[in-house]
Amino acid sequence: MRSVAVGGIFLLALVLFPFPRGNAQGTDYLIVPGRSVGGWELGKPLDSYSLGKPRWQWEGTERRIPYYNGYNYLAATTNTRLGLQLYTCRDDGLVFAVLVWRGVNVPEAAETEAFKYKTAGGIGVGSDESEVLKVLGRSESTSQWTERHGTLEVTVAALDYPGLRIEVNRGDHKVFAIGATSRGGWIGCSRAILGSGRVGPDPGSVTLGPSGVPIPKNVRIIPPGPEVPRDRAAFSGKWFGVFTGHPSGGAVANILIVEDITVSPPRVIVVYAWGPVLAPGWARIAGRFSGETLYLDQPDQSVPLITYRMLPDDTLEGSYQIGTLTVGAKMRRMKD
């Protein structure tokens, strides 16, 4: 079972289920970067792969915000079992990565099917890291974490190439997981959920709100549950206001969308968007309540301290503080 904590990405193992039957891939063992692993093509809803219930699943987070869901399966083949991992982006729910995977703690004879899947260059499970570098060169990005395979703790290095992910066991420098990715892999999914701080090259991913402030199309407002105190649940929804006296020398329009408020775990997720004096942009940010005030996460002192406080007339008092300068905004509810 995997249980991983990597730079803010937390993988939460759930209940194990028996693996399904009838998922053999025939003789198609080719890994095509950006497209497919054997007969499994990327870009489809999870249930279209007919893999049954996963053995376990987890969510990946960045800056305290979930952005993908991961699923681990054991698929039955003609002669042996095959470990699979599928990942869906919370932007659209479609699978953006499929990896064949074997447990480092499991004898090779028990999972021979995984060794059949290879790229056109011959890289697959069991390849040495030096062979990967010789064939593919340096990866675009590398990440590292520790995970458990049974009782064995494994240090993993993930090598990301265009449309391809390779995971190496740092203990023996052998590949134990490999597969195809699409839409920029984990980085592309992260940007689709968290935003990049500005409107990117795909303007079709946003709509324009008041004053031309961009609103991402993947906004999902989840009504607060009955366990959420009413004074906090009241923040849920869309709000618009203008920060005056901004250091840019003009008035900065602001849209705040409070998407999700939960008690267990305690979490607030918002979309913070701005324009038009500054280059228009948006970001999905985690927040926290302290008393009657909502604080947006401030990863370092170079990022403004942004807070919102509910007023008796069902408006929000926004505050934007950077250095010694503080500007305010009156935020009113937006109609859908």
Beta strands, then each sheet from edge to edge (+ up, - down):
strand 1: 5-6
strand 2: 9-10
strand 3: 30-32
strand 4: 36-37
strand 5: 40-41
strand 6: 56-62
strand 7: 65-76
strand 8: 81-89
strand 9: 95-101
strand 10: 118-119
strand 11: 141-149
strand 12: 152-161
strand 13: 164-169
strand 14: 174-181
strand 15: 206-208
strand 16: 214-216
strand 17: 237-243
strand 18: 252-262
strand 19: 267-275
strand 20: 281-290
strand 21: 293-296
strand 22: 305-310
strand 23: 316-322
strand 24: 325-333
sheet 1: 1+ 2-
sheet 2: 5+ 4- 3+ 10+
sheet 3: 6+ 7- 8+ 9- 14+ 13- 12+ 11-
sheet 4: 15+ 16-
sheet 5: 17+ 18- 19+ 20- 21+ 22- 23+ 24- 17+
end
